Amino acid sequence: MKGQKVSIEFFLLNELPDNISQILKEKPEHICRSDSFIYYYNGQHVIKFPDNEFGNSFLYTITQNPDINSRNISRTADLYRQILTDSLPESLHDSLQNYEIYPDRKRCVVIFRSFILLKEDIYTVFSKTIPVEKNDVIVPVRFDTVVLIKDMIYQTMDDINEYSSAVIDTLEEEGAGCIKAGISRTFTGISPLRNAYLDALKAIDLGIKYHSDEKVYTLSKLTLETIIDSIPAVKRDEIRRSIIQTSANSELSGELLETVRVFFQNDLNLTATAKQLYIHRNTLNYRLDKIQKMLHLDVRSFHDAVVFKIITDFPEEIIQGK
């Protein structure tokens, strides 16, 4: 890009068309490509410049993370990072085999993110403590986030889930506390990689929102949560009120919510649930009967279990009728 000028314009977010400003707000990297232009939102202003070789070089320069660049990052990992963050033009994807980025492998994206202040970036901790297999690639994205592009040719999704749990345990032992992992669906090729990254981010967001006590979230297991999350807030409140207001005392205790959570976790199996909760089966039935009297929902039936899942996976203030 040396000696080449890039024409740039500055805008406020509300000065742009709604479709572009919406994308800039929703995309994790705040980048939008539209009508041969790139729009980049830095939190204060939107920078607009041409979507060409020089514009993309400029984008790469202004989105560099100095904490990441100070590390010894391979060219392969750096290219992957550009794909994940949408800063590499799709026209260059075909050349990636030159950097051992094989498009025909079955893979998934696993994001590891810390939710506390770290003394050392998570990529460095990961690199020092976690062995990476030959066909896997570890990619630094932010100080608190590292992405593992995992080869799935000999792995199942359950294997990846167990592996992610083990990685979190190791990272937390090394001082990188409060780690959550999001796992994308499987994919093949280069083009779906960006969407897989967004899927893994979505898995973390949904997981923390609806299952904050867990550490590993797989998007393919969060289908119901995805549906629930798509319901507008006004409609959620309407559904909640239509059910919860049928009881004079509809507030669900923590004990009852935990009982149903374990019941659902055990696929509505009474014996397995009672065993896990260390209670008698009759005690379990008593608690479920209590919920049925309160909400007129028998969670032992599949239909009512789904309805209960919907109304109790709302934010806490809605659950408690606030």
PyMOL commands that set and color helices and strands:
alter all, ss='L'
color gray80, all
select helices_A, chain A and resi 13-15+18-26+53-62+66-69+75-84+90-99+122-129+157-173+193-210+219-221+223-229+233-244+254-265+270-277+281-295+302-312+316-319
alter helices_A, ss='H'
color red, helices_A
select strands_A, chain A and resi 9-11+31-34+37-41+46-50+106-114+137-142+145-151+179-183+187-188+216-218
alter strands_A, ss='S'
color yellow, strands_A
deselect
rebuild
show_as cartoon
